[in-house]
Amino acid sequence: MFESLDALSLNLPSEIVVSDSLIGLIISSVILITAVLILRALAARFIRQKIESYELRRRWLVQSRNGLILFMALGLIFIWGQELRTLALSVVAIAVAFVVATKELILCVMGSLLKTGAGSFTIGDRIQVKEFRGDVIDQNLLATTILEVGPGQLIHQRTGRLVVLPNAIFVAEPVINESYTNDYTLHVFTVPFKREDDWQAAQKAFLKAAQRHCQPYLEEVRNYMNQISRHRGVEVPSVEPRVTLQVPEADEIHLVIRIPARAFQRVQVEQAILNEALTGILSPVEP
């Protein structure tokens, strides 16, 4: 036991080194505090003896005390000014190092505040950020989790992959919310044809199929879009199925089909229209 104590004493420093400047600062501080305490006692004694009014005496006691405390604080700042400046520089250096080390975390928090304040999306919405696209299933202060949909922007099937997006991505990248209208949506898909194909007949076939499949709920979609227009103050889009043309290449014709659909049934409606229209085009009925 005594041997362990001896070993411990050997590891302790024999003396604590204190610089002369620090001793001088401590002595100056003690002198200042002592002088202020003496002045306060003398001032309080003088006020109690010379002022008879209770209210005035109490006011002068409080004012003299506060004035002496302010004087003592200014004196200590003057005495320790150089050390305080050194400490401030050290604190700033530590703060800068902390910001640099935690920059990504700070950006994640800022991104979370940004998407929450802007109301960019909520749980269940289908969003796209850069090349990432999917349904939001979870979000917290640092990250947002989506179930990936794709591949590409025209496919609406889940890939089975889970994507965790750091919220920092929302600070610098735009967010596309495909579930802006919630219950119903205007769904767009493209069918390419060669210029020499009979794309005129295909255009008529797709329009006819789209009108037939969308007719049962077309009035519901129209009423819903009117409600969205009144609530959000935006122009009401036409909900009628339509087929427009695009010419991306000199030898290609693209049919762009836009249909109204329930948000959870757009893939089924798209496939039904494709099957009906393409079957009629590829296998025309003999007269």
C-alpha positions as CSV (number, residue, x, y, z in Angstrom):
1,M,0.0,0.0,0.0
2,F,2.8,2.4,1.0
3,E,4.7,1.5,-2.2
4,S,1.7,2.4,-4.3
5,L,1.4,5.7,-2.6
6,D,5.1,6.4,-3.1
7,A,4.7,5.6,-6.8
8,L,1.8,7.9,-7.0
9,S,3.7,10.7,-5.4
10,L,6.5,10.3,-7.8
11,N,4.1,10.9,-10.7
12,L,2.8,14.2,-9.3
13,P,4.6,17.4,-10.2
14,S,6.9,18.6,-7.4
15,E,5.6,22.2,-7.8
16,I,3.0,24.1,-9.8
17,V,4.6,26.8,-11.9
18,V,2.7,30.1,-12.0
19,S,3.9,32.9,-14.2
20,D,4.7,36.3,-12.7
21,S,2.2,38.0,-15.0
22,L,-0.6,35.8,-13.7
23,I,0.4,36.6,-10.1
24,G,0.4,40.3,-10.9
25,L,-3.1,40.0,-12.4
26,I,-4.4,38.1,-9.4
27,I,-2.9,40.7,-6.9
28,S,-4.4,43.6,-8.9
29,S,-7.8,41.9,-9.0
30,V,-7.7,41.3,-5.2
31,I,-6.7,45.0,-4.6
32,L,-9.5,46.2,-6.8
33,I,-12.2,44.0,-5.2
34,T,-11.0,45.0,-1.7
35,A,-11.0,48.7,-2.6
36,V,-14.5,48.4,-4.0
37,L,-15.8,46.6,-0.9
38,I,-14.3,49.3,1.4
39,L,-15.8,52.1,-0.7
40,R,-19.1,50.4,-0.6
41,A,-19.0,50.1,3.2
42,L,-18.0,53.7,3.5
43,A,-20.6,54.9,1.1
44,A,-23.4,52.9,2.8
45,R,-22.4,54.2,6.2
46,F,-22.4,57.8,4.9
47,I,-25.8,57.4,3.3
48,R,-27.4,55.9,6.4
49,Q,-26.0,58.7,8.6
50,K,-26.7,61.7,6.3
51,I,-30.0,60.8,4.6
52,E,-33.1,60.6,6.8
53,S,-35.8,59.8,4.2
54,Y,-36.2,56.0,3.9
55,E,-37.2,56.0,0.2
56,L,-34.3,58.3,-0.7
57,R,-31.8,56.4,1.5
58,R,-32.8,53.1,-0.1
59,R,-32.5,54.5,-3.6
60,W,-29.0,55.9,-2.9
61,L,-27.9,52.6,-1.4
62,V,-29.0,50.7,-4.5
63,Q,-27.5,53.2,-6.9
64,S,-24.2,53.3,-5.1
65,R,-24.0,49.5,-4.9
66,N,-24.8,49.2,-8.7
67,G,-22.3,51.9,-9.5
68,L,-19.5,50.3,-7.6
69,I,-20.3,46.9,-9.1
70,L,-20.1,48.4,-12.6
71,F,-16.8,50.1,-11.6
72,M,-15.4,46.7,-10.4
73,A,-16.5,44.9,-13.5
74,L,-14.9,47.5,-15.8
75,G,-11.7,47.4,-13.7
76,L,-11.5,43.6,-13.9
77,I,-12.0,43.8,-17.7
78,F,-9.2,46.3,-17.9
79,I,-6.9,44.1,-15.8
80,W,-7.7,40.9,-17.6
81,G,-8.2,42.4,-21.1
82,Q,-5.2,40.8,-22.7
83,E,-6.1,37.3,-21.4
84,L,-9.8,37.8,-22.4
85,R,-8.7,38.7,-25.9
86,T,-6.5,35.6,-26.1
87,L,-9.4,33.5,-24.7
88,A,-11.8,35.0,-27.3
89,L,-9.4,34.1,-30.1
90,S,-9.2,30.6,-28.8
91,V,-13.0,30.3,-28.6
92,V,-13.3,31.6,-32.1
93,A,-10.7,29.1,-33.4
94,I,-12.5,26.3,-31.6
95,A,-15.9,27.4,-33.0
96,V,-14.5,27.6,-36.6
97,A,-13.0,24.1,-36.2
98,F,-16.3,22.8,-34.8
99,V,-18.2,24.3,-37.8
100,V,-15.8,22.8,-40.3
101,A,-15.9,19.4,-38.6
102,T,-19.8,19.3,-38.4
103,K,-20.5,21.2,-41.7
104,E,-22.5,18.3,-43.1
105,L,-24.6,17.8,-40.0
106,I,-25.4,21.6,-39.9
107,L,-26.4,21.5,-43.6
108,C,-28.7,18.5,-42.8
109,V,-30.4,20.4,-40.0
110,M,-30.7,23.5,-42.3
111,G,-32.2,21.3,-45.0
112,S,-34.7,19.9,-42.6
113,L,-35.8,23.3,-41.5
114,L,-36.0,24.4,-45.2
115,K,-38.2,21.6,-46.4
116,T,-40.4,21.8,-43.3
117,G,-40.8,25.6,-43.6
118,A,-41.5,25.4,-47.3
119,G,-43.9,22.5,-47.0
120,S,-42.1,20.7,-49.9
121,F,-43.5,17.3,-49.2
122,T,-44.9,15.0,-46.5
123,I,-45.0,11.3,-45.7
124,G,-46.5,9.4,-48.6
125,D,-45.6,11.9,-51.3
126,R,-43.7,10.8,-54.4
127,I,-40.7,13.1,-54.9
128,Q,-37.6,13.4,-57.1
129,V,-34.3,15.0,-56.1
130,K,-31.5,14.9,-58.6
131,E,-31.6,11.3,-59.9
132,F,-33.3,9.9,-56.8
133,R,-37.1,9.3,-57.1
134,G,-39.5,7.5,-54.8
135,D,-42.2,7.6,-52.1
136,V,-41.4,9.2,-48.8
137,I,-41.8,6.8,-45.9
138,D,-39.8,8.5,-43.1
139,Q,-38.1,11.8,-42.3
140,N,-36.3,13.2,-39.4
141,L,-33.9,16.0,-38.5
142,L,-30.9,14.6,-40.5
143,A,-32.3,12.3,-43.3
144,T,-35.3,11.5,-45.4
145,T,-36.1,7.9,-46.4
146,I,-37.8,7.0,-49.7
147,L,-38.8,3.8,-51.4
148,E,-37.2,4.0,-54.9
149,V,-39.5,4.2,-58.0
150,G,-38.2,3.6,-61.5
151,P,-35.9,3.2,-63.2
152,G,-36.2,6.5,-64.9
153,Q,-38.8,9.2,-64.7
154,L,-41.5,7.4,-66.7
155,I,-41.7,4.2,-64.7
156,H,-44.0,4.1,-61.7
157,Q,-43.0,0.7,-60.2
158,R,-41.0,0.3,-57.0
159,T,-37.6,-1.2,-57.4
160,G,-37.5,-2.6,-53.9
161,R,-34.6,-0.4,-52.9
162,L,-34.5,1.9,-49.9
163,V,-32.8,5.2,-50.4
164,V,-31.8,7.4,-47.4
165,L,-31.2,11.0,-48.5
166,P,-29.3,13.4,-46.2
167,N,-31.3,16.5,-45.7
168,A,-28.4,18.6,-46.8
169,I,-29.4,17.8,-50.4
170,F,-32.5,19.9,-50.0
171,V,-30.5,23.1,-49.4
172,A,-29.0,23.2,-52.9
173,E,-31.2,21.0,-55.1
174,P,-34.8,21.5,-56.3
175,V,-37.5,19.1,-55.2
176,I,-40.1,17.7,-57.6
177,N,-43.3,16.7,-55.8
178,E,-45.3,14.4,-58.0
179,S,-48.1,14.1,-55.4
180,Y,-49.0,17.8,-55.4
181,T,-52.7,17.1,-56.0
182,N,-52.8,14.1,-53.5
183,D,-56.0,12.2,-54.5
184,Y,-56.0,12.7,-58.2
185,T,-53.2,13.6,-60.6
186,L,-52.6,14.3,-64.3
187,H,-50.4,11.4,-65.5
188,V,-48.3,11.7,-68.6
189,F,-46.6,8.9,-70.6
190,T,-44.9,8.8,-74.0
191,V,-45.2,6.3,-76.8
192,P,-42.6,6.6,-79.7
193,F,-43.2,5.8,-83.3
194,K,-41.2,6.0,-86.5
195,R,-42.3,8.7,-89.0
196,E,-43.3,6.1,-91.6
197,D,-45.6,4.3,-89.1
198,D,-49.3,5.0,-89.0
199,W,-49.0,7.3,-86.0
200,Q,-52.3,9.1,-87.0
201,A,-54.2,5.9,-86.4
202,A,-52.3,5.4,-83.1
203,Q,-53.2,8.9,-82.0
204,K,-56.9,8.2,-82.5
205,A,-56.6,4.8,-80.8
206,F,-54.9,6.2,-77.7
207,L,-57.3,9.1,-77.4
208,K,-60.3,6.7,-77.7
209,A,-58.8,4.3,-75.1
210,A,-57.9,7.1,-72.7
211,Q,-61.4,8.6,-72.9
212,R,-63.1,5.2,-72.3
213,H,-60.9,4.4,-69.2
214,C,-61.1,7.9,-67.7
215,Q,-64.8,8.5,-68.2
216,P,-66.1,6.8,-65.0
217,Y,-64.3,9.3,-62.7
218,L,-63.7,12.3,-65.0
219,E,-66.3,14.5,-63.2
220,E,-64.8,13.6,-59.8
221,V,-61.4,14.8,-61.1
222,R,-62.9,18.0,-62.5
223,N,-64.5,18.8,-59.1
224,Y,-61.4,18.0,-57.2
225,M,-59.2,20.2,-59.4
226,N,-61.7,23.1,-58.9
227,Q,-61.3,22.7,-55.1
228,I,-57.5,22.7,-55.5
229,S,-57.7,25.8,-57.6
230,R,-59.8,27.7,-55.0
231,H,-57.7,26.5,-52.1
232,R,-54.2,27.2,-53.6
233,G,-55.1,30.1,-56.0
234,V,-53.9,28.4,-59.2
235,E,-55.4,28.1,-62.6
236,V,-57.6,25.0,-63.1
237,P,-55.9,22.7,-65.6
238,S,-57.9,20.9,-68.2
239,V,-58.6,17.3,-67.1
240,E,-59.8,16.0,-70.4
241,P,-57.6,13.2,-71.8
242,R,-55.4,14.4,-74.6
243,V,-52.8,13.1,-77.0
244,T,-50.2,15.6,-78.3
245,L,-47.3,15.2,-80.7
246,Q,-43.6,15.6,-80.2
247,V,-40.8,15.4,-82.8
248,P,-37.6,14.8,-80.8
249,E,-35.7,13.4,-83.9
250,A,-36.2,14.0,-87.6
251,D,-37.4,10.4,-88.1
252,E,-39.4,9.9,-84.9
253,I,-42.9,10.9,-83.8
254,H,-43.7,10.7,-80.1
255,L,-47.3,10.5,-78.8
256,V,-47.6,12.2,-75.4
257,I,-50.7,10.9,-73.6
258,R,-52.0,12.9,-70.6
259,I,-54.8,11.4,-68.6
260,P,-56.4,12.1,-65.2
261,A,-56.1,9.3,-62.8
262,R,-56.3,8.4,-59.1
263,A,-52.9,8.8,-57.6
264,F,-52.7,5.1,-56.6
265,Q,-54.1,3.8,-59.9
266,R,-52.1,5.7,-62.6
267,V,-49.9,2.7,-63.4
268,Q,-52.9,0.4,-63.9
269,V,-54.7,3.0,-66.1
270,E,-51.6,3.6,-68.2
271,Q,-51.2,-0.2,-68.8
272,A,-54.8,-0.6,-69.6
273,I,-54.7,2.2,-72.2
274,L,-51.5,0.8,-73.7
275,N,-52.8,-2.7,-74.0
276,E,-56.1,-1.6,-75.6
277,A,-54.6,0.9,-78.0
278,L,-51.6,-1.2,-79.1
279,T,-53.7,-4.3,-79.5
280,G,-56.1,-2.4,-81.8
281,I,-53.2,-1.0,-83.8
282,L,-51.2,-4.2,-84.2
283,S,-54.2,-6.5,-84.7
284,P,-56.8,-4.5,-86.6
285,V,-60.2,-6.0,-86.9
286,E,-60.8,-7.4,-90.4
287,P,-63.8,-5.9,-92.1
